[in-house]
Amino acid sequence: MNPVSCIHLRVSELLSALVLAAALAPVPSFAADVECLVEGVTNPEILKNIEATLSIIREQDRDDLTPARIEQLHERAPLEIQKAVEPFGYYHPAIDASLTSAKKDKFRARYAIALGEPVRVRDVNVSATGQGKDMPPFPRLAAEFPLKAGDVLDQRLYDRRKASFASVAADSGFLDANFTVGVIRIHRDENLADIHVVFDTGPRYRFGEVTFDSTSVDDRVLRSYLTFKKGDPFRYDRLLAFQAGLGGAPYFSKVEAVARRDLAVGNEVPVHVTFSTRRPRRYEVGVGYGTDTGPRLLLGVEFRRLNRAGHRYSGRINVSEVELSLNAEYVIPSLYPDTHAYSVAALAAHLDPDAYTTDRFAIGPTRSQPRFGWLESITLSYEYEDFTVGSDDGITNLIIGGITYRLKRADDDIAPTRGHSVNLGLRGADQALLSSQSFLSFTATGKWIHTLTDRLRVLLRVDGGATSTPAFRELPPTVRFFAGGDNSVRGYDYESLGPLDDEGHVIGGHLLLTSSAEIQVRLKGKFGLAGFYDAGNAFAHVDQGIVEQGVGSGLRWQSPVGPIRLDLAYALRHDDWRVHFTMGPDL
């Protein structure tokens, strides 16, 4: 046989094999559709659980659904329905299941359900044992068990209360806690159930030694973030707060604080902390746009670790239509057992919004420390300004002392679903203490975020302030109050609202009060819509001035650095429209 005929034979054999395989292969089934109806159940929670449990509903949108598969799922449905209603106390449902087909690929599954009489609780016996049995809140959790004799057996309430026992025990240092008894005995023939729960707290553990992986930062700096002392009752919330505090420090990209239950000595649990260290230097170049500032450019540098004591330095240059500034800050962290940190900051800026122009220089130290759950900062600074505000101009040299308190609680720093923040500040200067003017100023800002549904979120904001001074017109603009702009009253230009001088120029006020209410609706993906109402102004006196109002709507996009907002706002009293564009975290 020559080579050509050999090749021809092999091709013929291959074709024969393909024909045979095609003949023996099963004929593919055609895709089918099924419509599912669940009837007879009026309780929305029970109905939702049935629909989530039924396999035939979960698979009804599949492209490869076949008649044979639909029949299999239909046969399984009664048992799935029974399992779905049992947690609500219904153990004897009557289920009328039918599957009909008008066409070979169109099916209708119908399930008519009569729940019947529910199982009711006959006897409840719940108790706590162990070292913590008499410690709050264990006696209350046992005494106020949510299921009582005569109640319909709702296993969700049973499971939630058991979870509460376990959660409280873990948070209170009872790391060996367990349920020695946890049963529901159901008497189907009598439609009755008996509940018996015994929760043993075991011994209470305490915090032991805290150790750190070898790092380039002194352990005394790391220990300054401790939220507990050795010997304190062990609590997971304190451990997580310690981990979060270290995670917020600029030195590390990742922090993990682990309670080493396996290394406990007696009732003391040691804690070991591991780190992933950030690069010691960070450079930043940013461009952006805001309707308050116009196009802007940011150049920044941060030296995160200058030495083992954790000293750090940062500097920034900001360039925009209304600002040219240079900021620098040197931070000296606290060393355990101290909790305070020191910093020295300097600022040189030229500010030129529509309402005023000022050349400003400021320098001074700040002492910061946690206090009562807030961050307290005490400042002393020298501030020079050469300014023009309307028909006012002047040069001031002020020695300003101040104190601020900041509080922030949120479930997420970038995209919180709920949380709040509060900033309170008091600052002032006195001519008797080397200042060219005297004043005392108080400011307060509050923000609140709450999620109403999976797609609906509410944001509220209030800003207030008051300044007392014998010579208001001689104060620089950075001490006066102005309103209007992206983060004030939308619909108005940046800092365009406030009392006027005789020539009609905005010169700022002694008082500030602005507020905002916004509701956001999440759309598909990371997009959303918002509607808002803003109101407020800066005032010369309590009984003077007009409350300006702005309303509008906008588009939201959740970026990795926080929401980007595009708003169209209408100034009610001035019949004017304005576009606002901002970005950054809501809190």
Secondary structure, 3 states (H helix, E strand, C coil): CCHHHHHHHHHHHHHHHHHHHHHHCCCCCCCCEEEEEEECCCCHHHHHHHHHHCHHHHCCCCCCCCHHHHHHHHHHHHHHHHHHHHHHCCCCCEEEEEEEEEECCEEEEEEEEECCCCCEEEEEEEEEECCCCCCCCHHHHHHCCCCCCCCECCHHHHHHHHHHHHHHHHHCCCCCCEEEEEEEEEECCCCEEEEEEEEECCCCCEEEEEEECCCCCCHHHHHCCCCCCCCCECCHHHHHHHHHHHHHCCCEEEEEEEECHHHCECCEEEEEEEEEECCCEEEEEEEEEECCCEEEEEEEEEECCCCCCCCEEEEEEEEECCEEEEEEEEEECCCCCCCCEEEEEEEEEEECCCCEEEEEEEEEEEEEEEECCEEEEEEEEEEEEEEEECCEEEEEEEEEEEEEEEEEEECCCCCCCCEEEEEEEEEEECHHHCCCCCEEEEEEEEEEEEECCCCEEEEEEEEEEEEECCCHHHCCCCCCECECCCCCCCCCCCCCECCECCCCCECCECEEEEEEEEEEEECCCCEEEEEEEEEEEEECCCCCCCCEEEEEEEEEEEECCEEEEEEEEEECCCCEEEEEEEECCCC
